[in-house]
């Protein structure tokens, strides 16, 4: 009985001691103050994180802007016909272009059929004149327009830089270019002003320049304006750097053309040599060379030689043309 009383007393004392340790010891040892301080530090972390977010916000905005522009700049490899016509600087509609193509094809068909008296060559000439010639003309006009654009574009950017440094807004500086510059700079910047007038932000209006003039320089200009409009920054300094980059690219392009002229001249001589030699042989000894187009084996050999010459010219063109 006495042993049971002592055991009960020990259990009660242990329970009281445990309760006292749980509730009183933290007050005496300062653990509660430590927990409160830890909670205060934890509550202050979101504010510090917010500060870091604000510090990184401009970089993130720039990255988002670049991603958006990159997505928009992914032009299709084969743009629609109306885009090709606009890039060539023509004001034709799709129906006008198709009607002109059909007229050229019909004229070639009739002319070759009357002169040759055979339907197959007439169909080939009609296809070349109605389908190939108009699209080659669009490509030629597009390249010539892009070359003129690159010649005057750095000067236009310099006008914007000087206008901004003088205190003019960006849109007013662009209006000056749309009034006083040469073509095609004048019409392209006029399109930017007109697009911005109907409510489109100036950054998006400048970014659309790349759709009408698919050049890396036009894309650079749209990127600079879009980033400045969304993330801020010194626009005159950014455009000044862009102007220097454009002029350096122009110098590099001229240097590449000068260095590749020897290879281009060699390619033209090699490509024209069989035709020139064949013409001279036909003028001096027509009976000797006419077997090439009077016999089946000769026509087969001429077709094979033309195919191999075409492959060689294509390979040489790829070797001497540089994209940068």
C-alpha positions in Angstrom: 0.0 0.0 0.0 2.8 2.3 0.9 4.6 1.4 -2.4 1.4 2.3 -4.4 1.2 5.7 -2.7 4.8 6.5 -3.5 4.3 5.4 -7.2 1.2 7.5 -7.5 3.0 10.5 -6.0 5.9 10.0 -8.4 3.5 9.9 -11.4 1.7 13.1 -10.3 5.0 14.9 -9.7 6.2 13.9 -13.1 3.0 15.1 -14.8 3.2 18.5 -13.0 6.9 18.8 -13.9 6.2 18.1 -17.5 3.4 20.6 -17.7 5.6 23.2 -16.0 8.4 22.5 -18.5 6.0 22.9 -21.4 4.3 26.1 -20.3 6.8 27.9 -18.0 10.2 27.0 -19.5 9.7 28.9 -22.8 8.9 32.1 -20.8 12.0 31.8 -18.7 14.4 30.7 -21.5 13.3 33.3 -24.1 12.2 30.8 -26.7 8.9 32.7 -27.3 10.8 35.9 -28.0 12.9 33.9 -30.5 9.8 32.6 -32.2 8.3 36.1 -32.4 11.5 37.5 -33.9 11.6 34.7 -36.4 8.0 35.4 -37.3 8.8 39.1 -37.8 11.7 38.2 -40.1 9.4 35.8 -42.1 6.9 38.6 -42.5 9.6 41.0 -43.8 10.7 38.6 -46.5 7.9 39.3 -48.9 8.7 43.0 -48.8 12.4 42.2 -49.6 11.2 39.9 -52.4 9.0 42.6 -53.7 12.0 45.0 -53.8 14.0 42.4 -55.8 11.0 41.9 -58.1 10.9 45.7 -58.8 14.7 45.7 -59.4 14.3 42.9 -61.9 11.1 44.2 -63.5 12.8 46.2 -66.2 14.9 43.2 -67.3 11.9 41.0 -67.3 10.0 43.5 -69.3 12.8 43.7 -71.8 12.9 39.9 -72.1 9.1 39.7 -72.5 9.2 42.4 -75.2 11.9 40.6 -77.1 10.0 37.3 -77.0 6.8 39.1 -78.3 8.8 40.8 -81.1 10.5 37.5 -82.0 7.2 35.7 -82.3 5.8 38.5 -84.4 8.9 38.7 -86.6 8.6 35.0 -87.6 7.4 35.8 -91.1 6.3 32.9 -93.2 8.7 31.6 -95.8 6.1 32.2 -98.5 4.1 35.4 -97.7 0.8 36.1 -99.3 0.6 37.8 -102.7 -0.6 41.1 -101.4 2.4 41.2 -99.0 4.8 40.5 -101.8 3.2 43.3 -103.9 3.5 45.7 -100.9 7.1 44.7 -100.3 7.9 45.5 -103.9 6.5 49.0 -103.5 3.6 48.5 -105.9 0.1 49.7 -105.3 -1.6 46.9 -107.3 -4.3 44.7 -106.0 -4.3 40.9 -106.2 -6.8 41.0 -109.1 -4.7 43.5 -111.1 -1.6 41.4 -110.6 -3.4 38.2 -111.7 -4.9 40.0 -114.8 -1.5 41.3 -115.8 0.0 37.8 -115.4 -2.8 36.3 -117.4 -2.3 38.9 -120.2 1.4 38.2 -120.4 0.9 34.5 -120.5 -1.8 34.8 -123.3 0.5 37.1 -125.3 3.4 34.7 -125.0 1.2 31.7 -126.0 -0.1 33.4 -129.1 3.3 34.8 -130.2 5.2 31.5 -129.8 2.4 29.5 -131.4 2.4 31.7 -134.4 6.2 31.8 -134.8 6.9 28.1 -133.9 3.7 26.5 -135.0 3.8 24.0 -132.1 1.6 23.9 -129.0 4.1 22.5 -126.5 6.7 25.3 -126.8 3.8 27.8 -126.7 2.5 26.4 -123.4 6.0 26.5 -122.0 6.5 30.1 -123.0 3.0 31.0 -121.6 3.8 29.4 -118.3 7.2 31.2 -118.1 5.6 34.6 -119.0 2.4 34.3 -117.0 3.8 32.7 -113.8 7.6 33.1 -113.7 8.1 36.6 -115.1 5.7 38.5 -112.9 7.1 36.9 -109.7 10.6 37.5 -110.8 9.7 41.1 -111.3 8.3 41.3 -107.8 11.5 39.8 -106.4 13.6 42.2 -108.4 11.6 45.3 -107.3 11.7 44.1 -103.7 15.5 43.7 -103.6 16.0 47.1 -105.3 13.6 48.8 -102.9 15.4 47.1 -99.9 18.7 48.4 -101.2 17.4 51.9 -101.4 16.0 51.6 -97.9 19.3 50.5 -96.5 21.1 53.4 -98.1 18.9 56.0 -96.4 17.8 54.3 -93.2 20.8 55.3 -91.1 20.3 58.9 -92.0 16.6 58.7 -91.0 17.6 57.2 -87.6 20.1 60.1 -87.1 17.3 62.6 -87.8 15.3 61.0 -85.0 18.3 61.1 -82.6 18.9 64.8 -83.3 15.2 65.6 -82.9 14.9 63.8 -79.6 18.1 65.5 -78.3 16.5 68.8 -79.4 13.5 68.1 -77.2 11.0 66.9 -79.9 8.7 63.9 -79.2 9.4 60.7 -81.0 6.3 61.0 -83.2 7.2 64.5 -84.3 10.7 63.3 -85.3 9.2 60.5 -87.3 6.9 63.0 -89.0 9.9 65.0 -90.1 11.3 61.9 -91.9 7.9 61.2 -93.5 7.9 64.7 -95.0 11.5 65.4 -96.0 13.2 62.1 -96.6 13.6 60.2 -99.9 11.7 57.1 -101.0 11.2 54.5 -99.7 12.0 55.9 -96.3 9.4 58.6 -96.7 6.5 56.3 -97.5 7.5 53.7 -94.8 7.7 56.3 -92.0 4.5 57.9 -93.3 2.8 54.5 -92.9 4.1 54.5 -89.3 2.6 57.9 -88.6 -0.8 56.9 -90.2 -0.9 53.7 -88.2 -0.2 55.5 -85.0 -2.8 58.1 -85.8 -5.6 55.5 -85.9 -4.8 54.4 -82.3 -2.0 51.9 -82.5 0.8 52.4 -80.0 4.0 53.8 -81.5 6.0 50.7 -80.5 3.7 48.4 -82.4 3.5 50.8 -85.3 7.3 50.8 -85.6 7.4 47.0 -85.2 5.2 46.6 -88.3 7.9 48.2 -90.4 9.5 44.8 -90.5 6.4 43.3 -92.2 6.7 45.8 -95.0 10.5 45.8 -95.2 11.7 42.3 -94.2 15.2 43.4 -93.2 17.2 42.9 -90.0 17.8 46.6 -89.8 14.1 47.4 -89.8 13.6 44.7 -87.1 16.3 46.3 -85.0 14.5 49.6 -85.1 11.2 48.1 -84.1 12.9 46.3 -81.2 14.5 49.5 -79.9 11.3 51.5 -80.0 9.2 48.7 -78.5 11.6 48.2 -75.6 11.9 51.9 -74.9 8.1 52.3 -74.9 7.6 49.3 -72.5 10.7 49.4 -70.2 11.9 53.0 -70.5 15.4 54.2 -71.0 17.5 56.7 -72.9 15.9 56.6 -76.4 18.4 59.0 -78.0 21.4 56.9 -76.8 19.7 53.6 -77.9 19.0 55.0 -81.4 22.4 56.5 -81.6 23.9 53.0 -81.0 21.5 51.6 -83.5 22.6 54.1 -86.1 26.3 53.1 -85.6 25.4 49.5 -85.9 23.5 50.2 -89.1 26.4 52.0 -90.6 28.9 49.3 -89.6 26.6 46.7 -91.2 26.5 48.8 -94.3 30.3 49.0 -94.4 30.6 45.2 -93.8 28.2 44.5 -96.6 30.2 46.7 -99.0 33.4 45.0 -97.9 31.9 41.5 -98.5 30.6 42.5 -101.9 34.1 43.8 -102.9 35.8 40.7 -101.7 33.3 38.4 -103.5 33.4 40.2 -106.8 36.3 38.1 -108.0 34.4 34.9 -107.3 31.3 36.2 -108.9 33.2 37.2 -112.0 34.7 33.8 -112.2 31.3 32.2 -111.8 29.9 34.3 -114.6 32.8 33.5 -116.9 32.5 29.8 -116.2 28.8 29.8 -116.7 28.9 31.7 -120.0 31.9 29.8 -121.4 30.0 26.8 -122.9 27.4 29.1 -124.5 30.0 31.3 -126.0 32.1 28.4 -127.3 29.0 26.7 -128.7 27.9 29.9 -130.5 31.4 30.4 -132.0 31.5 26.8 -133.2 28.1 27.1 -134.7 29.1 30.3 -136.6 32.3 28.7 -137.9 31.3 25.0 -138.4 27.5 24.6 -138.2 27.5 21.1 -139.6 29.9 20.0 -136.9 27.7 21.1 -133.9 24.2 20.8 -135.3 24.1 17.1 -134.3 23.5 18.3 -130.7 20.0 19.4 -131.5 19.1 17.3 -134.6 19.8 13.8 -133.1 18.2 12.2 -130.0 21.6 11.5 -128.4 22.6 15.1 -128.9 19.5 16.5 -127.3 19.9 14.1 -124.4 23.5 15.3 -124.0 22.5 18.9 -124.1 19.8 18.4 -121.5 22.3 16.6 -119.2 24.9 19.3 -119.7 22.3 22.0 -118.9 21.3 20.3 -115.7 24.9 19.9 -114.5 25.7 23.5 -115.4 22.6 24.6 -113.5 23.7 22.6 -110.4 27.2 24.1 -110.7 26.0 27.7 -111.0 23.6 27.1 -108.0 26.5 25.8 -105.9 28.7 28.7 -106.8 26.0 31.2 -106.0 25.6 29.7 -102.5 29.3 29.8 -102.0 29.7 33.5 -102.8 26.6 34.9 -101.2 26.9 35.7 -97.5 24.2 36.3 -95.0 25.1 38.3 -91.9 
